Amino acid sequence: MNDQIFWIVLKRLRIPFLVIIVTFAISILGLTLIDGVDDQGHVYHMTFFDAFYFVSYMASTIGFGEAPYTFTYSQRIWVSGIIYLTVIGWFYAIGSIVALIQDEALRKAVQRNRFNKQVRSLTEPFYIMLGYNSVIKNIINRIHANDYRFVVLDKDKAKIDALMLENFYPHVPAIDGDVTNQQMLKLAGIHRKNCVGIISLFRDDTKNTQIATVCKLLNKKIDIIVKGSSPQHLEHFKSMNLKHIQDPFNTISKRIYYSITAPHIWLLEMWAYGHSLNLRKRDLFPKGKYIICGYGRMGQALEIGLKKANIEYVTYKIDSKTYQKEKGTTLFGDEEDTQKLLDLGISDAACIIAATKDDLLNLTILNKAKKLNPEIFTVARENAIEELTMFQAAKINKIYVLEKILADTTYTLLSKPLLDAFVHEVRKRDEAWGEIIVNMLNNIIGGTPDYFEIAVNKEETYALALELEKGKKITLANLRRSRENREELLPIVFLLLKRKGEIFLIPDSQMNIELDDQLLIVADNENREDFEYIINNIYELDYILEIERPKLFGLF
């Protein structure tokens, strides 16, 4: 990389350097050959040093004086000529240097060199983020430096400049460049041992597919988190054995399905993303006839969920681009539009879902629907987080923000993998099971239960790991004992245990703990602190396990 910078500089300044060398050489040579007179009136010839010294300050116009002695007329005639020669050559060189500083090739070379050094200096695990947008910004803000570091690559220089203005700490290495270019991916560290994976969440599934293919060719073992929603792209990702495919439309479809058929399963999933563990009537989708406006990727995904839930529905195949082309606007609501909704059965429909690509079109569809049927349940697809306030002001019953869903699911996958596994496992259970778990969590913990993850090792559970290394059998029930009174139980719940890739949902309380187990636990803040104190303090753990250690000299 340094060689590239050197050769760019050499190539751009080769002629200016030659011009300066030639003009200086001619000027200096002439001054050394022309006779001068010293202060005693004797003939004097300037040395090469004296001539070089004189030409240096003359050419750069920083001063002028006849040195070391007053010039003769012959010398003055020569100097009169070389002033123009050297000054022109000097300014030509300065202009070339200024042009070089602004040269795009040099800028990129210097930028890549700096970026390469920053990536190589990373010692923590890091992800390469391809593309910078509000979703990526949200993820970096929530995770950066706590769990992982990030490296960002985006083709748009303006976006990279915007990232730099965010002033993330620690610094996020970022560079503008083609996200599908192999050299740029190598520069970003795709081959480095501490590169955990690649994240590509572009709206364009084709671009995500291209990126995933290139990344797999460069590093077959690397983990790739990619967005995909169209059937053909999803099929391609599965054929590549990609484990983490983010499909916001499928997520929305499943949430609506579970809200209708298994509300407590829906509640457990939403709780994982910040919802309170209370089932409110306004959160649930009604049963009855549904109208889906927009039959793109979201509309097709919704159709699958509604069919599975045995819900009557009709689709209105409205496309935002076609609608705007025909009517010159995306404001829905003229007589033709009104009649269309009436023909679809808006008067007796239970719910209408606006699922087009245009936020304004979605909003105006729902506004017209509410005028025709004030009791109808309204659902909006919102494409950008920035317009959330507008939708909230319209009092839409349910708003699905694609960017927020992508950010939340990706954040959970990266920062809380056990919680992500919990969500996927919960979806496999029925409503009766979900109701039992919700009631259990509310009865044992109450209030607003929170979750945390631990790994059974010396770094996170020092005292517990020491006892397990000695061969001590410790059950989950043992760890629920209070450090104030071991006959009482802490109000905590072990939601999930992961052991060597195997998942145990709501593990049995008599299950033995092993080293390297991973636990997802629910508790309030106070009891979480007590639990963490017990598993890290030898004496507290001894108390709850009823371990008697030998006393020193029989006294202590």
Secondary structure as GFF3:
##gff-version 3
##sequence-region A 1 556
A	DSSP	alpha_helix	2	33	.	.	.	ID=ss1
A	DSSP	beta_strand	36	37	.	.	.	ID=ss2
A	DSSP	beta_strand	43	44	.	.	.	ID=ss3
A	DSSP	alpha_helix	48	59	.	.	.	ID=ss4
A	DSSP	alpha_helix	73	101	.	.	.	ID=ss5
A	DSSP	alpha_helix	104	120	.	.	.	ID=ss6
A	DSSP	beta_strand	126	130	.	.	.	ID=ss7
A	DSSP	alpha_helix	134	143	.	.	.	ID=ss8
A	DSSP	beta_strand	149	154	.	.	.	ID=ss9
A	DSSP	alpha_helix	157	166	.	.	.	ID=ss10
A	DSSP	beta_strand	174	176	.	.	.	ID=ss11
A	DSSP	alpha_helix	182	187	.	.	.	ID=ss12
A	DSSP	beta_strand	195	200	.	.	.	ID=ss13
A	DSSP	alpha_helix	205	218	.	.	.	ID=ss14
A	DSSP	beta_strand	223	227	.	.	.	ID=ss15
A	DSSP	alpha_helix	231	239	.	.	.	ID=ss16
A	DSSP	beta_strand	244	246	.	.	.	ID=ss17
A	DSSP	alpha_helix	248	261	.	.	.	ID=ss18
A	DSSP	alpha_helix	263	272	.	.	.	ID=ss19
A	DSSP	three_ten_helix	281	283	.	.	.	ID=ss20
A	DSSP	beta_strand	290	293	.	.	.	ID=ss21
A	DSSP	alpha_helix	297	308	.	.	.	ID=ss22
A	DSSP	beta_strand	313	316	.	.	.	ID=ss23
A	DSSP	alpha_helix	320	327	.	.	.	ID=ss24
A	DSSP	alpha_helix	335	344	.	.	.	ID=ss25
A	DSSP	three_ten_helix	346	348	.	.	.	ID=ss26
A	DSSP	beta_strand	351	354	.	.	.	ID=ss27
A	DSSP	alpha_helix	359	372	.	.	.	ID=ss28
A	DSSP	beta_strand	377	382	.	.	.	ID=ss29
A	DSSP	three_ten_helix	385	387	.	.	.	ID=ss30
A	DSSP	alpha_helix	388	393	.	.	.	ID=ss31
A	DSSP	beta_strand	398	401	.	.	.	ID=ss32
A	DSSP	alpha_helix	402	415	.	.	.	ID=ss33
A	DSSP	alpha_helix	417	426	.	.	.	ID=ss34
A	DSSP	alpha_helix	431	444	.	.	.	ID=ss35
A	DSSP	beta_strand	450	455	.	.	.	ID=ss36
A	DSSP	alpha_helix	462	469	.	.	.	ID=ss37
A	DSSP	alpha_helix	476	479	.	.	.	ID=ss38
A	DSSP	beta_strand	493	499	.	.	.	ID=ss39
A	DSSP	beta_strand	502	505	.	.	.	ID=ss40
A	DSSP	beta_strand	518	523	.	.	.	ID=ss41
A	DSSP	alpha_helix	525	536	.	.	.	ID=ss42
A	DSSP	alpha_helix	538	545	.	.	.	ID=ss43
A	DSSP	three_ten_helix	552	554	.	.	.	ID=ss44
###
